Amino acid sequence: MANDREAGEVTGATVGSVMRALSTRGPSTRADITADTGLSRPTVSRTVAMLLSDGAIEEVKDADYAGRGRPAHLVRLSSRRADTLGIELGRGHVAFAVTDVSGRVVLSASRDTNAVSSLIDRAREALAFVVAQTAHAHVELGKLRNVVVGTPGPRYRHPDAHPAIDVSLARLARERALVADLIMRQLGVPVSVGNNTRYTALAETNRRRTAGLSVDDLIYLRVDEGIGGGIVTGGELQAGAWDAAGEMGHVSVDVNGAPCFCGGRGCLELVASLPAVIRAAGASDLDDLRERATTDPVAAAAIAGAATATGGVIAGVLAVVNPSVLVIGGSVASLPGFIDRVEAVARATAPSWATLDLVVEAAATDHVLGAIGAAAAGHAALEGAIPLVNRDA
Ligand SMILES: [Zn+2]
């Protein structure tokens, strides 16, 4: 380090120190950065010059300067340069979020899409949406370092069918590989594809942390077309051996029940997902179900039955994982009385230590949350790596 300081040399370590200082402090003078990093003035000066020419940081415009007098040549992380891109290919919507090098979300958006279109079609639609929106907002994608895509369904790693595995899972695995390939070819960066509800769990956790809450142990449950979720313990999103930690819809509620596509039997998803509740209620669709939820005893009983089964599964999850926060979202969860009943059943069934301090909340209805969580996962994967920068700059 002493040699670096004296020589004013720009290295991966000096770049990392300067970026971290700017991420923590916000707009800073070179003197601020020198004080924060302990690097020499020539080193800070050269590193800042290189980052400015690279576009990773930018001079603060006079109009943005809130201090008194002339701005003393402040610089900050560029909000015009995307570092990580998160994409969610949901059922019925596509969304994206881009972060800067500090992990801050600088742009996010979602749009409705055809719920029955294929994953690859939704990926094409999402890419076009990302390109148009970032161009409109003058956010550059050229220096992007990675992309994380969230889609419904657990990640089945093998593209070949297996006797114990439903063909739909093998097909999903092949579609995800195509999606990763499509995006990688268009954007030229590594792409990973995982489950969207896992990323939403991460985003729900970060949302509370940003609001100043200390949340290290959170369960996110989504009751929708399928039933899934994510588990955050010790502040980390849990993946599991097959990236399937959080698949609460595939906990059995009837060991003699019908076989499920997952290879199990009597899964919660078979009795409490949206299609199951619609069928039990004799409804035609979600809107019909919602309309009849409080007036038709058959519909009310179908919703209550699904909530009771879900509450029983959640009680088990609470007993085993012991979270401090339980977040419930999805179309079925938005039906009248559903979350209240899940909570009542879980509290009545689970051990007292699992529920005494438990906070139960409805999930944000924001469609960009899964994409924001995917971007957060992408940023976390990069942390510790030497940021950015043309090696030949
Ligand atoms: Zn199942």
Boltz pocket constraint, residues with backbone or C-beta under 6 A from the ligand:
constraints:
  - pocket:
      binder: B
      contacts: [[A, 249], [A, 250], [A, 251], [A, 260], [A, 261], [A, 262], [A, 263], [A, 264], [A, 265], [A, 267], [A, 269]]
      max_distance: 6.0
